[in-house]
């Protein structure tokens, strides 16, 4: 189920969302899924979903495998570290978590890009774009969180 | 104890995945194109790329439709703007044509040579008697401009009437076509005297010509200077036809006014020099 959701999210992002940038920022549902999985199911699940989703993005976007994988692995795992210390029913949690996860993910992505020599980072350009992307991800986070919870419930009922 | 084991396991899984990813990325960076998907990646791409391409085509079609839609909206706005511009330019053109026509009329008025002892006061026609179209008209000059009752009113083409009412800022002009109008005239060639009367129509009636007078169609009719209203020598019109009834003592003629009485916009009022 998670695999299907990840594939759909990665396809939607690489085929559709990249064509609709808002001030250079593109929504990243894969990252939101990694954050949601980490918070709802724990760090290990978050790390696995993050890595799988990131690698899928790398595969479909034509970039070197591992760039998105590495950043989303860390984001998914990091989100899972808060699994037991936050109140999951808080209505603002999805948006806040997605916002923070986006900042972390983009920071890691840029660091990886610089370290591997794939690109340089201009903070003046990157900061507004990343902030807008964080806001966009916050907007899509609540329905995606609800979707993940629905998947979990269905999974629990079946088993 | 279980918590500690779970925590260690979490960290171990993370470190394992992290190292795997770093190794993968390093291998990618060392490859020629910085991308080496391998057999698993190739298999995944074999399945997913057609789907991605189909979705991309859908997105491209959507983008084209959106562009077309926004283009239509832009064209509509452009159309409205251009229509407004055309309306404005049409109004400007109409105003410019009107000004040009007015300028030509005024040039014609300037061709009029005032009679000795008179000043020509230019006036604009501001109204007509709607009941009897050819009879009277209002002009925007009055006693403030030294316009007096019975002052002759002319255009460059000829006589059109006389002032019958005066207010400080306006005057009413009785046209020569009015049935109440009569003026003493001469046939310019033969110098025969007569009276031109209006008949409430576009044509004037010349009467009291002697039976022996030599008048013919086309002869010019001018004011005689008798009667104290019109100065001598102003053109009134041209004879259209002459009628000689057997046994009658006089001849009569149909006269076409020299001035176009139905299309007056500016006139000259002759006032005595101070």
Interface residues (C-beta under 8 A of the other chain):
Chain A: X7 X11 X12 X14 X15 X16 X19 X42 X43 X44 X47 X48 X51 X56 X59 X60 X62 X63 X64 X65 X66 X67 X69 X70 X73 X74 X77 X80 X112 X116 X117 X118
Chain B: X9 X10 X13 X14 X17 X18 X21 X22 X24 X25 X28 X29 X34 X35 X36 X37 X41 X44 X45 X48 X49 X51 X52 X55 X56 X58 X59 X63
